[in-house]
Amino acid sequence: MTLDLALVADQIAAMVAEIGSDDFEYRVGRLRQAWETHDGPELAQRLEEGKSTFLLPGPQAHYRGRSPLPVAVDSYTIAATDGSFILPSRHAPARYYLLNTGRVRINYGEQPSAMLDNVAELYFRDDELVIGAPVYNIPVNGTNIGPKRAAEELREAAELLADAPRPSIALQDGTLILWALETLPEPVAAWTLPAFLEAMIQFRDLGIPVASYVSAPGSREIVNLMRIALCDYPDAGMPVNCDHCRRRIPIEGREPPCDVIPEVTDRYFFDEIEDLQPGERSAVFSSTSKILERYRVGGVDDFMIDYFYVNVDREIGRVEIPRWVSRSPEQLDLVHWAVYDQCQRGRGYPVALQEAHEKAVLSVSDRLLMEVAIERELARHGIMLTHTGKDGSKRGRFV
């Protein structure tokens, strides 16, 4: 153990003291007041053409609202997928990457059954190890492989449910918003997004809702919305302009009223401020992520991403769904019920996702076995390898 806790003990104490300070409680009180008194239509008007420096939900007439747990669905089918990978490494015996997708399909009801397996795909050809060949030749790495994995997970889930009885639902781990594409080069989006959207289209055409579950979400869109509720620049009813407001700080020494809102998450908000009860969900909100403009297919917004928060007993989770699902009260209720039911079965986290993760995860021994298998096949062809110094130091420790 290289960390000396004595070096940071005083800072830990200071951090905890600040969390429980009177100033924090005051700021939480202002957040609660903003939520209880805000004018939904006025807020929506300010957001319609406003410019903010933080992510906000889309404009809508009402932000407050909660829905109880829907009537139980005794019989349903759920599919969940999760993925892991082995990245290309210059220390490996060959240049390749591997995607391993864990797949789970569970049928609940009078004839319960379960299918758990995994599919693995090895990519090793020159044009598979780069993106945008032969023009861009961007190497596949840990940054850009995420969207590729997400597309494969969604495609496998759609395949699992193609012949499933109804009602059925597909559940993914994490987000349906490919956030990484906001900062990655255009060829990466062209490499991954079409397959992702093709799977989305398949779910819509099958009439099977797809959703993702985010445990311990760190999002702050609703908390940020309350910053707008307190904003006094420009006047109420006018579109907000955070850039202009912030530029006035060094010139006029003004303190924006929105700064009183504490840096807490939406998870905290719906637990402590809105006080969602077990089984209840919030209103449905729309994401304003810029990457979602790429989700428009054929000029329709069916695949734009909406979300809600739900109390699953042990935590407040975030559930993301495509808009075609949120527009259907029946599909929305199915997602709400299935997520809650899965969390009860899984002691706080969807059991189908737990099982998919177990089938997907690649251990250190799995990775080593992969290298040994490649080395043996190379040796069979008369190709002998010399390990790099760094790789050798990891294989055997010494002093």
Long-range contacts (C-beta under 8 A, 24 or more apart in sequence): 24-262, 27-260, 27-261, 27-262, 28-262, 28-264, 28-272, 28-273, 30-230, 30-260, 30-261, 31-223, 31-226, 31-261, 31-262, 31-264, 31-269, 31-273, 32-273, 34-226, 34-229, 34-230, 34-261, 35-64, 35-226, 35-229, 35-269, 35-273, 35-274, 37-229, 38-63, 38-226, 38-229, 39-229, 40-64, 42-236, 42-237, 43-225, 43-228, 43-229, 45-237, 45-239, 46-228, 46-231, 46-236, 46-237, 46-238, 46-239, 46-240, 47-228, 47-239, 47-240, 48-239, 49-239, 50-228, 50-239, 50-240, 50-241, 51-239, 51-240, 51-241, 51-242, 51-243, 52-224, 52-228, 52-240, 52-242, 53-242, 53-243, 53-246, 54-220, 54-224, 54-227, 54-242, 55-219, 55-220, 55-221, 55-224, 55-288, 55-289, 56-221, 56-224, 56-225, 56-228, 56-288, 57-221, 57-222, 57-225, 57-285, 57-286, 57-287, 57-288, 58-285, 58-286, 58-287, 58-288, 60-283, 60-285, 60-286, 62-283, 63-222, 63-225, 63-283, 63-285, 64-283, 65-282, 65-283, 66-274, 66-276, 66-280, 66-281, 66-282, 66-283, 67-280, 67-281, 67-336, 68-279, 68-280, 69-279, 69-280, 69-336, 69-337, 69-340, 70-333, 70-334, 70-336, 70-337, 71-333, 71-337, 72-337, 72-341, 73-167, 73-334, 73-337, 73-338, 73-341, 74-108, 74-109, 75-107, 75-108, 75-109, 75-110, 75-167, 76-108, 76-109, 76-167, 76-168, 76-169, 76-334, 76-338, 77-105, 77-106, 77-107, 77-108, 77-161, 77-164, 77-165, 77-166, 77-167, 77-168, 77-169, 78-104, 78-105, 78-106, 78-108, 78-168, 78-169, 78-170, 78-171, 78-338, 78-342, 78-352, 79-103, 79-104, 79-105, 79-157, 79-160, 79-161, 79-164, 79-168, 79-169, 79-170, 79-171, 79-352, 80-104, 80-157, 80-170, 80-171, 80-172, 80-173, 80-350, 80-352, 80-353, 80-355, 80-356, 81-153, 81-154, 81-156, 81-157, 81-160, 81-170, 81-172, 81-356, 81-360, 82-153, 82-172, 82-173, 82-353, 82-356, 82-357, 82-359, 82-360, 83-149, 83-150, 83-152, 83-153, 83-360, 84-149, 84-360, 84-361, 84-362, 85-145, 85-149, 85-362, 86-362, 86-367, 86-370, 87-140, 87-141, 87-142, 87-145, 88-129, 88-139, 88-140, 88-141, 90-388, 91-387, 91-388, 91-390, 91-391, 92-371, 92-374, 93-371, 93-374, 93-375, 93-378, 93-385, 94-124, 94-374, 94-378, 95-124, 95-129, 96-122, 96-123, 96-124, 96-129, 96-374, 97-122, 97-123, 97-129, 97-140, 97-145, 98-122, 98-123, 98-370, 99-123, 99-148, 99-149, 99-152, 100-360, 100-362, 101-149, 101-152, 101-153, 101-156, 101-360, 102-355, 102-356, 102-357, 102-358, 102-359, 102-360, 102-361, 103-156, 103-157, 103-160, 103-356, 103-359, 104-352, 104-355, 104-356, 104-359, 105-160, 105-161, 105-164, 106-351, 106-352, 106-355, 107-164, 107-165, 115-160, 116-355, 116-359, 117-359, 118-359, 118-360, 119-156, 121-152, 131-187, 131-188, 131-191, 132-185, 132-187, 132-188, 132-190, 132-191, 135-187, 136-185, 136-187, 138-185, 138-187, 138-188, 143-180, 143-184, 144-180, 144-184, 144-188, 144-191, 146-178, 146-180, 147-178, 147-180, 147-181, 147-184, 147-188, 147-189, 147-191, 147-192, 147-193, 147-196, 148-191, 148-192, 150-178, 150-192, 150-196, 151-192, 151-193, 151-195, 151-196, 151-199, 152-195, 154-196, 154-199, 154-200, 154-210, 155-195, 155-198, 155-199, 157-199, 157-210, 158-199, 158-202, 158-203, 158-206, 161-203, 161-206, 161-208, 162-202, 162-206, 164-208, 166-207, 166-208, 167-334, 168-208, 169-208, 169-209, 169-210, 169-211, 169-334, 169-335, 169-338, 170-203, 170-208, 170-209, 170-210, 170-211, 171-210, 171-211, 171-212, 171-213, 171-338, 171-339, 171-342, 171-350, 171-352, 171-353, 172-210, 172-211, 172-212, 172-213, 172-353, 173-212, 173-213, 173-353, 173-356, 173-357, 174-212, 174-213, 174-214, 175-212, 175-214, 175-320, 176-210, 176-211, 176-212, 176-305, 176-320, 176-321, 176-322, 177-287, 177-289, 177-291, 177-292, 177-305, 177-320, 178-291, 179-289, 179-291, 181-291, 181-294, 182-289, 182-290, 182-291, 189-294, 193-294, 197-295, 197-297, 197-303, 200-295, 200-297, 200-303, 200-322, 201-297, 201-303, 203-322, 204-302, 204-303, 204-322, 204-324, 209-321, 209-325, 209-328, 209-331, 209-334, 209-335, 210-321, 210-322, 210-325, 211-319, 211-320, 211-321, 211-325, 211-335, 211-338, 211-339, 212-319, 212-320, 212-321, 213-317, 213-318, 213-319, 213-339, 213-342, 213-349, 213-350, 213-353, 214-317, 214-318, 214-319, 214-320, 215-315, 215-317, 215-349, 216-267, 216-315, 217-265, 217-266, 217-267, 217-309, 217-316, 217-317, 217-318, 218-265, 218-267, 219-265, 219-266, 219-267, 219-318, 220-263, 220-264, 220-265, 220-266, 221-266, 221-285, 221-287, 221-288, 222-266, 222-269, 222-270, 222-285, 223-261, 223-264, 223-265, 223-266, 223-269, 224-261, 226-261, 227-258, 227-261, 228-258, 230-257, 230-258, 230-260, 230-261, 231-256, 231-257, 231-258, 232-257, 266-309, 266-316, 266-318, 267-309, 267-315, 267-316, 267-318, 270-309, 270-311, 270-316, 271-311, 271-316, 276-309, 276-310, 276-311, 276-316, 277-311, 278-311, 278-312, 278-313, 279-310, 279-311, 279-313, 279-340, 280-310, 280-311, 281-308, 281-309, 281-310, 281-311, 281-319, 281-336, 282-308, 282-309, 282-310, 283-308, 284-308, 284-326, 284-332, 286-323, 287-320, 308-336, 310-336, 310-339, 310-340, 312-339, 312-340, 312-343, 312-344, 312-348, 313-343, 313-344, 313-348, 314-343, 314-347, 314-348, 315-348, 317-343
